Amino acid sequence: MAQPSLPPYNVGDLEGADRRHAPAAARNVGAIGDVLAEWLPPGGTVLEIASGTGEHALAFAGRFPDLTWIPSDLDPVALRSIRAWAKDRPVNLSPPVALDASDPPWPVESADAVVSINMVHIAPWEAALGLLEGAARILPAGGVLILYGPWRVTGQALEPSNEAFDLDLKSRDPRWGLRDTATFEGEAEKRGLAAIDRRRMPANNLMLLFRRT
């Protein structure tokens, strides 16, 4: 898929109307950030895949000033929102890049960590595999891939809210839906990404940690 072209990074012409708002971002940013504080490296570069509105990128760049945070998305509307939220950005928040996880090569050639929040279940399976392949390609040995979202846990019944969410996703696009952790971790292992940790989060979400072997 061709990447949309973007103008130079100049936020002066962006208005508040360009800022999209995701209520869930305000609810989960603190809890996600607390886990990131444990799992991210102390310094280096973080590539965020599917940054959406840009609210997380702004918050995490502010919380982790020793990390260079690179937001990304494929949607031009999301990219404008990221730019608008970053109008008064901290110096370690980089301009957003147009990136399709399933379309190599990525415009970022290396990173110490890759973070993706609420992407894998709202994307075709090919994009989830592309996320793994891209992370394996750009991470050094010991680099980390961190994911957040709702998942199916092998051997456990889905919570009613996640069951309803899964049905809603599939009604909107049959290629979407909650992924099975064992299946995903198996695909990660094939690509040199070892499942290291899993953290239960509020609202029936999980955070998954993978390390590049």
MDTraj code that builds the backbone (N, CA, C; nanometers):
import mdtraj as md
import numpy as np

residues = "MET ALA GLN PRO SER LEU PRO PRO TYR ASN VAL GLY ASP LEU GLU GLY ALA ASP ARG ARG HIS ALA PRO ALA ALA ALA ARG ASN VAL GLY ALA ILE GLY ASP VAL LEU ALA GLU TRP LEU PRO PRO GLY GLY THR VAL LEU GLU ILE ALA SER GLY THR GLY GLU HIS ALA LEU ALA PHE ALA GLY ARG PHE PRO ASP LEU THR TRP ILE PRO SER ASP LEU ASP PRO VAL ALA LEU ARG SER ILE ARG ALA TRP ALA LYS ASP ARG PRO VAL ASN LEU SER PRO PRO VAL ALA LEU ASP ALA SER ASP PRO PRO TRP PRO VAL GLU SER ALA ASP ALA VAL VAL SER ILE ASN MET VAL HIS ILE ALA PRO TRP GLU ALA ALA LEU GLY LEU LEU GLU GLY ALA ALA ARG ILE LEU PRO ALA GLY GLY VAL LEU ILE LEU TYR GLY PRO TRP ARG VAL THR GLY GLN ALA LEU GLU PRO SER ASN GLU ALA PHE ASP LEU ASP LEU LYS SER ARG ASP PRO ARG TRP GLY LEU ARG ASP THR ALA THR PHE GLU GLY GLU ALA GLU LYS ARG GLY LEU ALA ALA ILE ASP ARG ARG ARG MET PRO ALA ASN ASN LEU MET LEU LEU PHE ARG ARG THR".split()
xyz = np.array([
    [0.0843, -0.1185, 0.0000],
    [0.0000, 0.0000, 0.0000],
    [0.0881, 0.1238, 0.0000],
    [0.0623, 0.2178, -0.0885],
    [0.1424, 0.3384, -0.0967],
    [0.1217, 0.4248, 0.0263],
    [0.2298, 0.4879, 0.0747],
    [0.2202, 0.5745, 0.1895],
    [0.1750, 0.7132, 0.1449],
    [0.0852, 0.7797, 0.2196],
    [0.0455, 0.9143, 0.1849],
    [0.1609, 1.0102, 0.2057],
    [0.1770, 1.1080, 0.1146],
    [0.2816, 1.2075, 0.1311],
    [0.2370, 1.3118, 0.2317],
    [0.3317, 1.3638, 0.3086],
    [0.3011, 1.4605, 0.4127],
    [0.3801, 1.5883, 0.3895],
    [0.3235, 1.7016, 0.4298],
    [0.3989, 1.8264, 0.4203],
    [0.5089, 1.8286, 0.5241],
    [0.6042, 1.9218, 0.5142],
    [0.7063, 1.9342, 0.6180],
    [0.6425, 1.9533, 0.7543],
    [0.7186, 1.9169, 0.8569],
    [0.6653, 1.9243, 0.9922],
    [0.6526, 2.0704, 1.0338],
    [0.5350, 2.1238, 1.0185],
    [0.5074, 2.2632, 1.0524],
    [0.3688, 2.2670, 1.1128],
    [0.3617, 2.2878, 1.2434],
    [0.2324, 2.2821, 1.3104],
    [0.1657, 2.4183, 1.3178],
    [0.2299, 2.5193, 1.2642],
    [0.1749, 2.6533, 1.2789],
    [0.0391, 2.6725, 1.2147],
    [0.0083, 2.5939, 1.1098],
    [-0.1186, 2.6103, 1.0401],
    [-0.2256, 2.5137, 1.0886],
    [-0.1959, 2.4380, 1.1942],
    [-0.2923, 2.3415, 1.2454],
    [-0.3761, 2.4044, 1.3551],
    [-0.5058, 2.3805, 1.3496],
    [-0.5971, 2.4364, 1.4476],
    [-0.6386, 2.3287, 1.5476],
    [-0.7029, 2.3732, 1.6537],
    [-0.7498, 2.2789, 1.7535],
    [-0.8451, 2.1763, 1.6963],
    [-0.9159, 2.2120, 1.5887],
    [-1.0106, 2.1184, 1.5282],
    [-0.9410, 1.9961, 1.4714],
    [-0.8123, 2.0056, 1.4425],
    [-0.7387, 1.8905, 1.3902],
    [-0.7102, 1.7876, 1.4980],
    [-0.7208, 1.8270, 1.6236],
    [-0.6904, 1.7365, 1.7335],
    [-0.8064, 1.6406, 1.7564],
    [-0.7851, 1.5146, 1.7246],
    [-0.8847, 1.4129, 1.7563],
    [-0.8666, 1.3708, 1.9011],
    [-0.9759, 1.3267, 1.9599],
    [-0.9716, 1.2885, 2.1013],
    [-1.0320, 1.1497, 2.1175],
    [-0.9578, 1.0622, 2.1854],
    [-1.0062, 0.9280, 2.2173],
    [-1.0267, 0.9206, 2.3681],
    [-1.1510, 0.9143, 2.4164],
    [-1.1727, 0.9104, 2.5613],
    [-1.0953, 0.8004, 2.6315],
    [-1.0775, 0.6857, 2.5644],
    [-1.0041, 0.5756, 2.6270],
    [-0.8592, 0.6131, 2.6549],
    [-0.8028, 0.7021, 2.5717],
    [-0.6630, 0.7407, 2.5922],
    [-0.6445, 0.8088, 2.7269],
    [-0.7375, 0.8955, 2.7624],
    [-0.7280, 0.9631, 2.8916],
    [-0.7448, 0.8650, 3.0071],
    [-0.8246, 0.7603, 2.9845],
    [-0.8490, 0.6637, 3.0918],
    [-0.7316, 0.5690, 3.1128],
    [-0.6618, 0.5320, 3.0041],
    [-0.5617, 0.4267, 3.0182],
    [-0.4173, 0.4759, 3.0146],
    [-0.3957, 0.6052, 2.9881],
    [-0.2590, 0.6532, 2.9708],
    [-0.1750, 0.6340, 3.0964],
    [-0.2342, 0.6532, 3.2143],
    [-0.1582, 0.6373, 3.3372],
    [-0.1186, 0.4937, 3.3620],
    [-0.2139, 0.4010, 3.3455],
    [-0.1858, 0.2593, 3.3707],
    [-0.0842, 0.2047, 3.2704],
    [-0.1003, 0.2424, 3.1433],
    [-0.0035, 0.1976, 3.0426],
    [0.1332, 0.2561, 3.0722],
    [0.1364, 0.3829, 3.1048],
    [0.2640, 0.4473, 3.1341],
    [0.3372, 0.3837, 3.2503],
    [0.2638, 0.3374, 3.3518],
    [0.3275, 0.2738, 3.4664],
    [0.3991, 0.1451, 3.4254],
    [0.3382, 0.0696, 3.3343],
    [0.4031, -0.0537, 3.2869],
    [0.5190, -0.0198, 3.1935],
    [0.4998, 0.0789, 3.1080],
    [0.6098, 0.1207, 3.0214],
    [0.7314, 0.1630, 3.1028],
    [0.7087, 0.2259, 3.2180],
    [0.8201, 0.2683, 3.3025],
    [0.9037, 0.1492, 3.3475],
    [0.8424, 0.0321, 3.3583],
    [0.9146, -0.0896, 3.3950],
    [0.9803, -0.1558, 3.2747],
    [0.9154, -0.1489, 3.1594],
    [0.9571, -0.2304, 3.0459],
    [1.0432, -0.1582, 2.9426],
    [1.0307, -0.0277, 2.9301],
    [1.1087, 0.0443, 2.8295],
    [1.2543, 0.0557, 2.8726],
    [1.3452, 0.0672, 2.7749],
    [1.4851, 0.0929, 2.8109],
    [1.4985, 0.2339, 2.8688],
    [1.6058, 0.2596, 2.9427],
    [1.6215, 0.3918, 3.0041],
    [1.6480, 0.5030, 2.9047],
    [1.6981, 0.4691, 2.7877],
    [1.7253, 0.5688, 2.6845],
    [1.7153, 0.5056, 2.5476],
    [1.7251, 0.5885, 2.4441],
    [1.7183, 0.5374, 2.3077],
    [1.5957, 0.5880, 2.2345],
    [1.5517, 0.5098, 2.1367],
    [1.4430, 0.5495, 2.0478],
    [1.3277, 0.4515, 2.0580],
    [1.2063, 0.5066, 2.0670],
    [1.0845, 0.4258, 2.0682],
    [1.0037, 0.4598, 1.9437],
    [0.9673, 0.3599, 1.8662],
    [0.8758, 0.3764, 1.7539],
    [0.7386, 0.3294, 1.7969],
    [0.6404, 0.4186, 1.7921],
    [0.5026, 0.3813, 1.8239],
    [0.4278, 0.3546, 1.6938],
    [0.3718, 0.2367, 1.6804],
    [0.2968, 0.1973, 1.5612],
    [0.1489, 0.2250, 1.5845],
    [0.0846, 0.2870, 1.4848],
    [-0.0589, 0.3175, 1.4913],
    [-0.0883, 0.4095, 1.6103],
    [-0.0314, 0.5290, 1.6066],
    [-0.0432, 0.6231, 1.7184],
    [-0.1803, 0.6864, 1.7310],
    [-0.2650, 0.6724, 1.6295],
    [-0.4028, 0.7212, 1.6409],
    [-0.4108, 0.8716, 1.6587],
    [-0.4740, 0.9150, 1.7659],
    [-0.4944, 1.0589, 1.7865],
    [-0.3644, 1.1320, 1.8171],
    [-0.2649, 1.0632, 1.8708],
    [-0.1405, 1.1272, 1.9117],
    [-0.1352, 1.1627, 2.0587],
    [-0.2428, 1.1386, 2.1319],
    [-0.2460, 1.1742, 2.2742],
    [-0.1483, 1.0902, 2.3563],
    [-0.1401, 0.9622, 2.3253],
    [-0.0441, 0.8784, 2.3969],
    [0.0985, 0.9223, 2.3683],
    [0.1289, 0.9507, 2.2425],
    [0.2651, 0.9901, 2.2067],
    [0.3074, 1.1152, 2.2828],
    [0.2188, 1.2122, 2.2899],
    [0.2495, 1.3356, 2.3618],
    [0.2725, 1.3075, 2.5097],
    [0.1852, 1.2272, 2.5695],
    [0.1962, 1.1982, 2.7122],
    [0.3228, 1.1194, 2.7440],
    [0.3543, 1.0199, 2.6630],
    [0.4683, 0.9347, 2.6944],
    [0.6005, 1.0054, 2.6643],
    [0.6029, 1.0897, 2.5618],
    [0.7245, 1.1679, 2.5389],
    [0.7522, 1.2585, 2.6583],
    [0.6464, 1.3152, 2.7156],
    [0.6638, 1.3981, 2.8340],
    [0.7052, 1.3186, 2.9563],
    [0.6536, 1.1980, 2.9682],
    [0.6835, 1.1165, 3.0865],
    [0.8232, 1.0566, 3.0804],
    [0.8739, 1.0289, 2.9584],
    [1.0035, 0.9626, 2.9433],
    [1.0978, 1.0519, 2.8628],
    [1.1489, 1.1570, 2.9244],
    [1.2269, 1.2569, 2.8497],
    [1.3597, 1.2045, 2.7951],
    [1.4097, 1.0919, 2.8441],
    [1.5357, 1.0378, 2.7945],
    [1.5166, 0.9450, 2.6746],
    [1.3919, 0.9287, 2.6304],
    [1.3618, 0.8468, 2.5129],
    [1.3137, 0.9358, 2.3999],
    [1.3645, 0.9141, 2.2802],
    [1.3111, 0.9800, 2.1614],
    [1.1898, 0.9016, 2.1152],
    [1.0739, 0.9685, 2.1098],
    [0.9477, 0.9003, 2.0781],
    [0.9060, 0.9366, 1.9356],
    [0.8932, 0.8347, 1.8501],
    [0.8534, 0.8555, 1.7106],
    [0.7131, 0.7996, 1.6907],
    [0.6110, 0.8847, 1.6777],
    [0.4756, 0.8351, 1.6494],
    [0.4599, 0.8042, 1.5017],
    [0.3643, 0.7174, 1.4705],
    [0.3378, 0.6838, 1.3305],
    [0.1928, 0.6449, 1.3129],
    [0.1464, 0.6552, 1.1901],
    [0.0140, 0.6068, 1.1534],
    [0.0062, 0.6030, 1.0026],
    [-0.0927, 0.5325, 0.9503],
    [-0.1157, 0.5301, 0.8057],
    [-0.2212, 0.6304, 0.7642],
    [-0.3139, 0.6598, 0.8533],
    [-0.4280, 0.7458, 0.8239],
    [-0.3850, 0.8926, 0.8226],
    [-0.4032, 0.9645, 0.7114],
    [-0.3641, 1.1059, 0.7068],
    [-0.4357, 1.1907, 0.8106],
    [-0.5606, 1.1562, 0.8443],
    [-0.6325, 1.2326, 0.9468],
    [-0.5654, 1.2127, 1.0825],
    [-0.5249, 1.0897, 1.1106],
    [-0.4543, 1.0638, 1.2362],
    [-0.3214, 1.1378, 1.2396],
    [-0.2519, 1.1412, 1.1276],
    [-0.1238, 1.2111, 1.1235],
    [-0.1410, 1.3607, 1.1502],
    [-0.2480, 1.4188, 1.0994],
    [-0.2745, 1.5600, 1.1281],
    [-0.3052, 1.5792, 1.2762],
    [-0.3778, 1.4860, 1.3343],
    [-0.4087, 1.4957, 1.4770],
    [-0.2813, 1.4860, 1.5608],
    [-0.1935, 1.3945, 1.5249],
    [-0.0675, 1.3810, 1.5972],
    [0.0106, 1.5119, 1.5898],
    [0.0172, 1.5703, 1.4724],
    [0.0881, 1.6969, 1.4548],
    [0.0243, 1.8076, 1.5381],
    [-0.1076, 1.8095, 1.5423],
    [-0.1768, 1.9157, 1.6156],
    [-0.1553, 1.9013, 1.7662],
    [-0.1627, 1.7784, 1.8183],
    [-0.1392, 1.7580, 1.9606],
    [0.0039, 1.7937, 1.9973],
    [0.0953, 1.7783, 1.9017],
    [0.2374, 1.8018, 1.9298],
    [0.2787, 1.9467, 1.9066],
    [0.1818, 2.0366, 1.8951],
    [0.2153, 2.1758, 1.8655],
    [0.3140, 2.2326, 1.9661],
    [0.2952, 2.2038, 2.0921],
    [0.3878, 2.2477, 2.1963],
    [0.4617, 2.1263, 2.2514],
    [0.5168, 2.0496, 2.1609],
    [0.5707, 1.9182, 2.1953],
    [0.6995, 1.9284, 2.2746],
    [0.7271, 1.8273, 2.3587],
    [0.8605, 1.8183, 2.4193],
    [0.9641, 1.7886, 2.3115],
    [1.0872, 1.8246, 2.3384],
    [1.1905, 1.8150, 2.2346],
    [1.2169, 1.6712, 2.1920],
    [1.1802, 1.5748, 2.2757],
    [1.2071, 1.4349, 2.2410],
    [1.0926, 1.3699, 2.1633],
    [0.9884, 1.4453, 2.1282],
    [0.8793, 1.3923, 2.0459],
    [0.9073, 1.4256, 1.9004],
    [0.9345, 1.3235, 1.8204],
    [0.9698, 1.3424, 1.6806],
    [0.8463, 1.3665, 1.5947],
    [0.8629, 1.4234, 1.4754],
    [0.7512, 1.4348, 1.3822],
    [0.6940, 1.2975, 1.3506],
    [0.5628, 1.2859, 1.3290],
    [0.5043, 1.1560, 1.2951],
    [0.5460, 1.1117, 1.1561],
    [0.5519, 0.9810, 1.1381],
    [0.5847, 0.9253, 1.0071],
    [0.4665, 0.8429, 0.9573],
    [0.4474, 0.8431, 0.8265],
    [0.3443, 0.7605, 0.7643],
    [0.3973, 0.6185, 0.7537],
    [0.3263, 0.5243, 0.8153],
    [0.3775, 0.3873, 0.8224],
    [0.2619, 0.2886, 0.8183],
    [0.2722, 0.1936, 0.7280],
    [0.1800, 0.0800, 0.7193],
    [0.2549, -0.0416, 0.7708],
    [0.2113, -0.0968, 0.8828],
    [0.2849, -0.2067, 0.9460],
    [0.3044, -0.3251, 0.8526],
    [0.2110, -0.3445, 0.7589],
    [0.2180, -0.4614, 0.6711],
    [0.2949, -0.4345, 0.5421],
    [0.3538, -0.3157, 0.5284],
    [0.4173, -0.2763, 0.4026],
    [0.5639, -0.2400, 0.4261],
    [0.6555, -0.3370, 0.4139],
    [0.7974, -0.3052, 0.4314],
    [0.8541, -0.2391, 0.3046],
    [0.9679, -0.1701, 0.3189],
    [1.0384, -0.1415, 0.4449],
    [0.9721, -0.0263, 0.5189],
    [0.9880, -0.0237, 0.6505],
    [0.9358, 0.0871, 0.7281],
    [1.0255, 0.2092, 0.7111],
    [0.9705, 0.3298, 0.7288],
    [1.0520, 0.4503, 0.7156],
    [1.1478, 0.4731, 0.8323],
    [1.1339, 0.3975, 0.9384],
    [1.2272, 0.4023, 1.0515],
    [1.3106, 0.2745, 1.0463],
    [1.4420, 0.2892, 1.0356],
    [1.5275, 0.1739, 1.0124],
    [1.5731, 0.1049, 1.1396],
    [1.5696, 0.1749, 1.2523],
    [1.6127, 0.1121, 1.3768],
    [1.5459, 0.1804, 1.4948],
    [1.5229, 0.1047, 1.6005],
    [1.4655, 0.1571, 1.7246],
    [1.5029, 0.0614, 1.8370],
    [1.5077, 0.1139, 1.9580],
    [1.5379, 0.0312, 2.0733],
    [1.4134, -0.0354, 2.1308],
    [1.2970, 0.0208, 2.0982],
    [1.1701, -0.0362, 2.1422],
    [1.0633, -0.0016, 2.0398],
    [0.9675, -0.0918, 2.0244],
    [0.8490, -0.0686, 1.9417],
    [0.7276, -0.0857, 2.0322],
    [0.6375, 0.0112, 2.0288],
    [0.5168, 0.0098, 2.1109],
    [0.3959, 0.0197, 2.0194],
    [0.2933, -0.0592, 2.0462],
    [0.1689, -0.0495, 1.9699],
    [0.0513, -0.0683, 2.0646],
    [-0.0380, 0.0296, 2.0642],
    [-0.1520, 0.0319, 2.1559],
    [-0.2812, 0.0186, 2.0752],
    [-0.3582, -0.0837, 2.1049],
    [-0.4901, -0.1024, 2.0426],
    [-0.4848, -0.1045, 1.8901],
    [-0.3919, -0.1815, 1.8356],
    [-0.3857, -0.1959, 1.6908],
    [-0.4226, -0.3359, 1.6444],
    [-0.3662, -0.4380, 1.7099],
    [-0.3675, -0.5732, 1.6537],
    [-0.5091, -0.6241, 1.6291],
    [-0.6039, -0.5869, 1.7148],
    [-0.7410, -0.6372, 1.6983],
    [-0.8224, -0.5541, 1.5990],
    [-0.7747, -0.4344, 1.5649],
    [-0.8467, -0.3498, 1.4679],
    [-0.7611, -0.3390, 1.3425],
    [-0.7228, -0.4532, 1.2906],
    [-0.6391, -0.4611, 1.1712],
    [-0.6462, -0.6033, 1.1183],
    [-0.6226, -0.6219, 0.9893],
    [-0.6173, -0.7584, 0.9361],
    [-0.5018, -0.8358, 0.9997],
    [-0.5118, -0.9659, 0.9992],
    [-0.4065, -1.0502, 1.0547],
    [-0.2728, -1.0227, 0.9860],
    [-0.2776, -0.9895, 0.8570],
    [-0.1539, -0.9600, 0.7846],
    [-0.0813, -0.8406, 0.8466],
    [-0.1565, -0.7447, 0.8988],
    [-0.0938, -0.6302, 0.9628],
    [-0.0300, -0.6696, 1.0950],
    [-0.0938, -0.7612, 1.1681],
    [-0.0351, -0.8096, 1.2927],
    [0.0965, -0.8817, 1.2654],
    [0.0975, -0.9648, 1.1615],
    [0.2220, -1.0324, 1.1249],
    [0.3256, -0.9323, 1.0747],
    [0.2802, -0.8307, 1.0022],
    [0.3718, -0.7270, 0.9569],
    [0.4335, -0.6509, 1.0726],
    [0.3548, -0.6298, 1.1777],
    [0.4075, -0.5655, 1.2978],
    [0.5212, -0.6483, 1.3573],
    [0.5017, -0.7798, 1.3651],
    [0.6059, -0.8666, 1.4181],
    [0.7297, -0.8668, 1.3288],
    [0.7079, -0.8768, 1.2002],
    [0.8211, -0.8812, 1.1077],
    [0.8993, -0.7506, 1.1094],
    [0.8258, -0.6383, 1.1120],
    [0.8931, -0.5095, 1.1147],
    [0.9701, -0.4879, 1.2434],
    [0.9099, -0.5255, 1.3564],
    [0.9783, -0.5106, 1.4841],
    [1.1046, -0.5960, 1.4877],
    [1.0955, -0.7192, 1.4391],
    [1.2129, -0.8060, 1.4362],
    [1.3218, -0.7478, 1.3468],
    [1.2808, -0.6761, 1.2437],
    [1.3760, -0.6199, 1.1482],
    [1.4507, -0.4993, 1.2056],
    [1.3823, -0.4151, 1.2831],
    [1.4460, -0.2897, 1.3249],
    [1.5001, -0.2926, 1.4681],
    [1.4590, -0.3914, 1.5489],
    [1.5066, -0.3965, 1.6866],
    [1.6433, -0.4640, 1.6944],
    [1.7302, -0.4152, 1.7817],
    [1.8559, -0.4866, 1.8054],
    [1.8312, -0.6042, 1.8985],
    [1.9297, -0.6889, 1.9127],
    [1.9205, -0.7950, 2.0129],
    [1.8968, -0.7310, 2.1493],
    [1.7947, -0.7782, 2.2193],
    [1.7586, -0.7211, 2.3481],
    [1.6548, -0.6115, 2.3398],
    [1.6252, -0.5632, 2.2192],
    [1.5205, -0.4626, 2.2016],
    [1.3840, -0.5217, 2.2317],
    [1.2872, -0.4352, 2.2640],
    [1.1581, -0.4842, 2.3101],
    [1.0430, -0.4376, 2.2209],
    [0.9448, -0.5240, 2.2088],
    [0.8155, -0.4951, 2.1469],
    [0.7113, -0.5014, 2.2573],
    [0.6317, -0.3950, 2.2724],
    [0.5322, -0.3861, 2.3789],
    [0.3961, -0.3594, 2.3168],
    [0.2975, -0.4419, 2.3499],
    [0.1636, -0.4297, 2.2944],
    [0.0614, -0.4148, 2.4062],
    [-0.0445, -0.3394, 2.3771],
    [-0.1552, -0.3216, 2.4711],
    [-0.2856, -0.3408, 2.3964],
    [-0.3821, -0.4054, 2.4611],
    [-0.5147, -0.4189, 2.4026],
    [-0.5875, -0.5391, 2.4594],
    [-0.7070, -0.5673, 2.4081],
    [-0.7808, -0.6865, 2.4496],
    [-0.7333, -0.8083, 2.3705],
    [-0.7272, -0.9224, 2.4360],
    [-0.6785, -1.0446, 2.3734],
    [-0.7643, -1.1627, 2.4153],
    [-0.7593, -1.2682, 2.3367],
    [-0.8083, -1.3996, 2.3781],
    [-0.6918, -1.4721, 2.4431],
    [-0.7116, -1.5197, 2.5633],
    [-0.6078, -1.5960, 2.6326],
    [-0.6399, -1.7439, 2.6201],
    [-0.5471, -1.8169, 2.5669],
    [-0.5669, -1.9586, 2.5419],
    [-0.6151, -2.0302, 2.6678],
    [-0.7267, -2.1018, 2.6550],
    [-0.7796, -2.1796, 2.7659],
    [-0.8696, -2.1026, 2.8602],
    [-0.8923, -1.9741, 2.8326],
    [-0.9784, -1.8935, 2.9185],
    [-1.0951, -1.8378, 2.8378],
    [-1.2124, -1.8360, 2.9000],
    [-1.3290, -1.7770, 2.8330],
    [-1.3138, -1.6253, 2.8288],
    [-1.3646, -1.5671, 2.7225],
    [-1.3629, -1.4214, 2.7126],
    [-1.4580, -1.3596, 2.8141],
    [-1.4180, -1.2474, 2.8718],
    [-1.5097, -1.1701, 2.9544],
    [-1.6253, -1.1221, 2.8670],
    [-1.7469, -1.1089, 2.9224],
    [-1.8619, -1.0677, 2.8405],
    [-1.8378, -0.9397, 2.7613],
    [-1.7712, -0.8420, 2.8209],
    [-1.7476, -0.7161, 2.7493],
    [-1.6549, -0.7374, 2.6302],
    [-1.5536, -0.8224, 2.6456],
    [-1.4634, -0.8497, 2.5343],
    [-1.5305, -0.9363, 2.4287],
    [-1.6181, -1.0261, 2.4706],
    [-1.6940, -1.1071, 2.3739],
    [-1.7804, -1.0180, 2.2875],
    [-1.8491, -0.9235, 2.3500],
    [-1.9335, -0.8304, 2.2749],
    [-1.8489, -0.7426, 2.1832],
    [-1.7327, -0.6994, 2.2319],
    [-1.6439, -0.6161, 2.1514],
    [-1.5928, -0.6934, 2.0309],
    [-1.5579, -0.8194, 2.0505],
    [-1.5092, -0.9031, 1.9410],
    [-1.6160, -0.9192, 1.8329],
    [-1.7403, -0.9430, 1.8750],
    [-1.8494, -0.9561, 1.7773],
    [-1.8720, -0.8268, 1.7025],
    [-1.8624, -0.7134, 1.7731],
    [-1.8800, -0.5840, 1.7085],
    [-1.7699, -0.5587, 1.6059],
    [-1.6459, -0.5908, 1.6418],
    [-1.5349, -0.5723, 1.5481],
    [-1.5558, -0.6539, 1.4213],
    [-1.5942, -0.7801, 1.4375],
    [-1.6112, -0.8677, 1.3218],
    [-1.7299, -0.8264, 1.2364],
    [-1.8303, -0.7627, 1.2984],
    [-1.9434, -0.7138, 1.2194],
    [-1.9032, -0.5945, 1.1331],
    [-1.8043, -0.5193, 1.1809],
    [-1.7561, -0.4038, 1.1042],
    [-1.6583, -0.4450, 0.9955],
    [-1.5780, -0.5465, 1.0248],
    [-1.4814, -0.5963, 0.9265],
    [-1.4463, -0.7389, 0.9676],
    [-1.4787, -0.8385, 0.8859],
    [-1.4534, -0.9774, 0.9252],
    [-1.3058, -1.0091, 0.9425],
    [-1.2171, -0.9225, 0.8967],
    [-1.0733, -0.9453, 0.9129],
    [-1.0256, -0.9023, 1.0516],
    [-1.1104, -0.8326, 1.1270],
    [-1.0737, -0.7831, 1.2593],
    [-1.1133, -0.8850, 1.3667],
    [-1.0733, -0.8569, 1.4890],
    [-1.1141, -0.9406, 1.6007],
    [-1.0014, -0.9621, 1.7003],
    [-1.0383, -1.0032, 1.8208],
    [-0.9394, -1.0279, 1.9245],
    [-0.8538, -1.1490, 1.8867],
    [-0.7227, -1.1340, 1.9039],
    [-0.6291, -1.2398, 1.8662],
    [-0.5962, -1.3285, 1.9857],
    [-0.5623, -1.4518, 1.9564],
    [-0.5258, -1.5480, 2.0595],
    [-0.3793, -1.5283, 2.0984],
    [-0.3541, -1.5188, 2.2284],
    [-0.2180, -1.4913, 2.2729],
    [-0.1200, -1.6005, 2.2318],
    [-0.1601, -1.7271, 2.2431],
    [-0.0681, -1.8359, 2.2090],
    [-0.0331, -1.8333, 2.0603],
    [-0.1329, -1.8076, 1.9755],
    [-0.1078, -1.8000, 1.8319],
    [-0.0129, -1.6854, 1.8007],
    [-0.0393, -1.5696, 1.8599],
    [0.0432, -1.4527, 1.8336],
    [0.1851, -1.4728, 1.8864],
    [0.1971, -1.5276, 2.0062],
    [0.3297, -1.5506, 2.0630],
    [0.4074, -1.6532, 1.9816],
    [0.3366, -1.7514, 1.9250],
    [0.4027, -1.8479, 1.8388],
    [0.4580, -1.7838, 1.7127],
    [0.3796, -1.6925, 1.6537],
    [0.4271, -1.6200, 1.5349],
    [0.5443, -1.5291, 1.5704],
    [0.5393, -1.4694, 1.6885],
    [0.6505, -1.3853, 1.7324],
    [0.7777, -1.4677, 1.7472],
    [0.7648, -1.5857, 1.8073],
    [0.8812, -1.6724, 1.8282],
    [0.9474, -1.7081, 1.6962],
    [0.8660, -1.7326, 1.5934],
    [0.9214, -1.7646, 1.4609],
    [1.0078, -1.6525, 1.4065],
    [0.9828, -1.5312, 1.4517],
    [1.0521, -1.4131, 1.4006],
    [1.1578, -1.3609, 1.4967],
    [1.1913, -1.4430, 1.5949],
    [1.2980, -1.4053, 1.6861],
    [1.2557, -1.3109, 1.7958],
    [1.1272, -1.3115, 1.8307],
    [1.0748, -1.2269, 1.9373],
    [1.0184, -1.3179, 2.0455],
    [1.0855, -1.3226, 2.1581],
    [1.0458, -1.4125, 2.2661],
    [0.9477, -1.3438, 2.3599],
    [0.8375, -1.4125, 2.3935],
    [0.7412, -1.3601, 2.4894],
    [0.8041, -1.3643, 2.6287],
    [0.8137, -1.2466, 2.6932],
    [0.8853, -1.2334, 2.8199],
    [0.7907, -1.2122, 2.9375],
    [0.6872, -1.1309, 2.9160],
    [0.6009, -1.0961, 3.0285],
    [0.4629, -1.0627, 2.9756],
    [0.3661, -1.0711, 3.0664],
    [0.2276, -1.0368, 3.0337],
    [0.1675, -0.9715, 3.1578],
    [0.0998, -0.8594, 3.1387],
    [0.0460, -0.7851, 3.2523],
    [-0.1035, -0.7612, 3.2318],
    [-0.1839, -0.7989, 3.3315],
    [-0.3269, -0.7731, 3.3243],
    [-0.3530, -0.6263, 3.3543],
    [-0.4366, -0.5643, 3.2710],
    [-0.4624, -0.4213, 3.2794],
    [-0.6109, -0.3959, 3.3059],
    [-0.6465, -0.2720, 3.3425],
    [-0.7882, -0.2408, 3.3642],
    [-0.8723, -0.2651, 3.2390],
    [-1.0029, -0.2794, 3.2599],
    [-1.1009, -0.2946, 3.1514],
    [-1.0721, -0.4170, 3.0652],
    [-1.0206, -0.5243, 3.1260],
    [-1.0006, -0.6523, 3.0570],
    [-0.9026, -0.6426, 2.9406],
    [-0.8000, -0.5615, 2.9579],
    [-0.6931, -0.5526, 2.8594],
    [-0.5676, -0.6204, 2.9125],
    [-0.4721, -0.6427, 2.8224],
    [-0.3435, -0.7000, 2.8588],
    [-0.2323, -0.6170, 2.7963],
    [-0.1157, -0.6186, 2.8614],
    [0.0061, -0.5714, 2.7969],
    [0.0997, -0.6900, 2.7805],
    [0.1589, -0.7022, 2.6628],
    [0.2484, -0.8120, 2.6291],
    [0.3873, -0.7567, 2.6024],
    [0.4882, -0.8249, 2.6524],
    [0.6272, -0.7841, 2.6324],
    [0.7015, -0.8931, 2.5585],
    [0.7684, -0.8546, 2.4481],
    [0.8511, -0.9437, 2.3698],
    [0.9927, -0.8855, 2.3629],
    [1.0913, -0.9735, 2.3610],
    [1.2297, -0.9279, 2.3505],
    [1.2965, -0.9912, 2.2284],
    [1.3695, -0.9104, 2.1541],
    [1.4401, -0.9587, 2.0351],
    [1.5565, -1.0461, 2.0780],
    [1.5595, -1.1696, 2.0300],
    [1.6641, -1.2634, 2.0685],
    [1.7846, -1.2493, 1.9781],
])
top = md.Topology()
chain = top.add_chain()
for i, resn in enumerate(residues, 1):
    res = top.add_residue(resn, chain, resSeq=i)
    for name in ("N", "CA", "C"):
        top.add_atom(name, md.element.get_by_symbol(name[0]), res)
traj = md.Trajectory(xyz[None], top)
